[in-house]
Amino acid sequence: MSAEFEQLVAEFEKFQSKIKQAETQFAKVGEMQGELAELESVAASPDRSVTVVAGPGGSVKDIRLSPEALRQQPQQLAAAILSTLHTAVADAARKQAGIVDAQFGGTFHLNVEEQVLEAQAEALGTTADDLRSQMSEEPPQSTPRRPRNEDDFSEETVLRRSDEPTTGRPAAGGDSAGDQFLKNLFDEEDH
């Protein structure tokens, strides 16, 4: 019975060790979430007339069009935007997978980045090796800005930046009717 007890103790200690290892990994989740929130992937069309900035989860943070982009035929511009968008989002997905792999891949024997590459290759009708060879490490060169012409919107983003205030909404801490209602609702619950 002593040998059985020692074996149970050894198994329990191994189990505790695995729990501590998992706790250490999960403590890094906040760090990983911060990295994911800051993730950006920039892609440019071959002629550099369209630039797309993608974020985590397939989000599109920015689309920039050069004056040359606006001289293109609508179908040609739409194709350039769509192709550049796909490139930026695919690259962001691979970067996101790389962040997950860096935090949890070794512990849980994951290779999420490889799985993403294989899924993208299958969807695009190519191989993962072809995609690897097409991946670029450098962000595109930014086009120089001209002095702003009030009637020229060609270099403006088509998306609102997260740091820009939106019109029609009161600033944080404002006393809109909705804010007052919620304050009164929660004040009444406290009494």
Wavefront OBJ file of the C-alpha trace (Angstrom):
o trace
v 0.000 0.000 0.000
v 2.962 2.335 0.574
v 4.045 2.051 -3.089
v 0.509 2.880 -4.240
v 0.444 5.898 -1.922
v 3.809 7.120 -3.212
v 2.581 6.712 -6.778
v -0.557 8.745 -5.970
v 1.573 11.470 -4.351
v 3.843 11.566 -7.408
v 0.832 11.832 -9.734
v -0.655 14.572 -7.578
v 2.626 16.532 -7.632
v 2.808 16.151 -11.403
v -0.772 17.389 -11.630
v 0.036 20.400 -9.412
v 3.058 21.172 -11.562
v 0.874 21.181 -14.688
v -1.623 23.499 -12.962
v 1.155 25.932 -12.020
v 2.461 25.827 -15.577
v -1.034 26.589 -16.909
v -1.481 29.409 -14.385
v 1.797 30.939 -15.542
v 0.668 30.768 -19.157
v -2.749 32.222 -18.426
v -1.159 35.067 -16.465
v 0.269 36.168 -19.817
v -3.200 36.512 -21.344
v -3.396 40.220 -20.464
v -0.055 40.817 -22.146
v -1.217 38.917 -25.209
v -4.476 40.887 -25.330
v -2.465 44.113 -25.306
v -0.321 42.884 -28.181
v -3.400 41.846 -30.125
v -5.100 45.204 -29.557
v -2.045 47.018 -30.978
v -1.629 44.654 -33.924
v -1.595 46.305 -37.334
v -0.848 45.068 -40.792
v -0.267 47.515 -43.636
v -0.645 46.445 -47.254
v -0.335 48.491 -50.426
v -1.448 47.779 -53.961
v 1.367 47.046 -56.429
v 1.247 50.617 -57.761
v 0.998 51.983 -54.172
v -2.207 53.860 -55.009
v -4.219 52.022 -52.329
v -3.041 51.386 -48.765
v -5.033 49.399 -46.194
v -4.308 49.080 -42.477
v -5.908 46.011 -40.904
v -6.134 45.075 -37.249
v -6.979 42.012 -35.217
v -10.027 39.947 -36.032
v -10.219 41.189 -39.605
v -10.903 44.783 -38.609
v -10.027 47.521 -41.084
v -8.429 50.489 -39.362
v -7.725 52.683 -42.369
v -7.927 52.891 -46.154
v -5.836 55.512 -47.942
v -6.181 56.410 -51.602
v -3.555 58.353 -53.507
v -4.421 60.831 -56.265
v -3.405 58.123 -58.752
v -6.039 55.802 -57.279
v -8.782 58.301 -58.031
v -7.718 58.467 -61.674
v -8.459 54.756 -62.119
v -11.653 53.367 -63.576
v -14.180 52.457 -60.840
v -13.894 48.706 -61.457
v -10.092 48.882 -61.433
v -10.076 50.888 -58.190
v -12.580 48.539 -56.561
v -10.431 45.540 -57.516
v -7.301 47.234 -56.130
v -9.053 48.099 -52.863
v -10.458 44.589 -52.469
v -7.166 42.875 -53.280
v -5.209 45.151 -50.920
v -7.834 44.670 -48.222
v -7.571 40.878 -48.510
v -3.777 41.079 -48.290
v -3.821 43.292 -45.179
v -6.468 41.212 -43.388
v -4.708 37.928 -44.234
v -1.401 39.278 -42.958
v -3.084 40.533 -39.768
v -4.580 37.067 -39.222
v -1.134 35.477 -39.577
v 0.374 38.016 -37.155
v -2.459 37.388 -34.702
v -1.811 33.648 -34.929
v 1.907 34.284 -34.357
v 1.136 36.190 -31.155
v -1.047 33.321 -29.913
v 1.666 30.809 -30.817
v 4.298 32.848 -28.979
v 2.228 32.768 -25.797
v 0.633 29.311 -25.892
v 2.010 27.351 -28.843
v 4.758 25.527 -26.967
v 2.702 24.755 -23.903
v -0.306 23.422 -25.750
v 1.610 22.125 -28.788
v -0.189 24.539 -31.105
v 0.955 25.924 -34.395
v -1.866 28.343 -35.108
v 0.167 30.373 -37.585
v 0.765 27.302 -39.739
v -2.915 26.364 -39.521
v -3.897 29.879 -40.657
v -1.410 29.734 -43.548
v -2.765 26.366 -44.669
v -6.377 27.564 -44.464
v -5.536 30.719 -46.431
v -3.630 28.704 -49.037
v -6.564 26.330 -49.466
v -9.024 29.229 -49.774
v -6.812 30.956 -52.351
v -6.039 27.800 -54.307
v -2.295 27.952 -53.656
v 0.210 26.416 -51.266
v 1.370 27.590 -47.846
v 4.918 27.817 -49.253
v 3.722 30.181 -52.005
v 2.044 32.378 -49.395
v 5.206 32.403 -47.279
v 7.217 33.587 -50.270
v 4.716 36.396 -50.927
v 4.706 37.659 -47.344
v 6.600 40.891 -46.932
v 8.278 42.016 -43.752
v 8.441 45.716 -44.624
v 5.482 48.093 -44.513
v 4.902 50.042 -47.722
v 6.590 53.383 -48.232
v 4.243 56.226 -47.413
v 3.486 58.663 -50.178
v 4.545 62.244 -49.516
v 1.727 64.590 -48.525
v 0.958 67.655 -50.599
v -0.345 70.899 -49.142
v -4.033 70.434 -48.361
v -6.498 71.676 -50.973
v -9.923 72.127 -49.326
v -11.683 70.549 -52.332
v -9.297 67.595 -52.681
v -10.263 64.589 -50.555
v -8.076 62.076 -52.385
v -5.641 61.623 -49.505
v -8.273 61.492 -46.797
v -9.157 58.306 -44.992
v -12.587 56.862 -45.658
v -12.804 55.584 -42.083
v -13.070 57.620 -38.901
v -10.011 57.382 -36.698
v -10.572 56.091 -33.175
v -9.083 59.283 -31.697
v -11.464 61.571 -33.582
v -14.594 62.679 -31.725
v -17.830 61.710 -33.395
v -20.365 64.386 -34.117
v -23.759 64.230 -32.525
v -22.559 62.551 -29.328
v -21.755 64.451 -26.187
v -18.210 64.270 -24.898
v -17.430 61.765 -22.173
v -19.071 62.856 -18.968
v -21.715 64.814 -20.875
v -25.202 65.125 -19.479
v -27.354 63.858 -22.323
v -30.872 62.665 -21.605
v -29.626 59.070 -21.809
v -26.826 59.772 -19.331
v -29.276 61.409 -16.927
v -31.684 58.486 -17.229
v -28.959 55.948 -16.438
v -27.637 58.015 -13.532
v -31.140 58.322 -12.085
v -31.843 54.637 -12.650
v -28.737 53.539 -10.784
v -29.208 56.173 -8.074
v -32.737 54.880 -7.430
v -31.463 51.275 -7.165
v -28.942 52.289 -4.516
v -31.671 53.624 -2.191
l 1 2 3 4 5 6 7 8 9 10 11 12 13 14 15 16 17 18 19 20 21 22 23 24 25 26 27 28 29 30 31 32 33 34 35 36 37 38 39 40 41 42 43 44 45 46 47 48 49 50 51 52 53 54 55 56 57 58 59 60 61 62 63 64 65 66 67 68 69 70 71 72 73 74 75 76 77 78 79 80 81 82 83 84 85 86 87 88 89 90 91 92 93 94 95 96 97 98 99 100 101 102 103 104 105 106 107 108 109 110 111 112 113 114 115 116 117 118 119 120 121 122 123 124 125 126 127 128 129 130 131 132 133 134 135 136 137 138 139 140 141 142 143 144 145 146 147 148 149 150 151 152 153 154 155 156 157 158 159 160 161 162 163 164 165 166 167 168 169 170 171 172 173 174 175 176 177 178 179 180 181 182 183 184 185 186 187 188 189 190 191
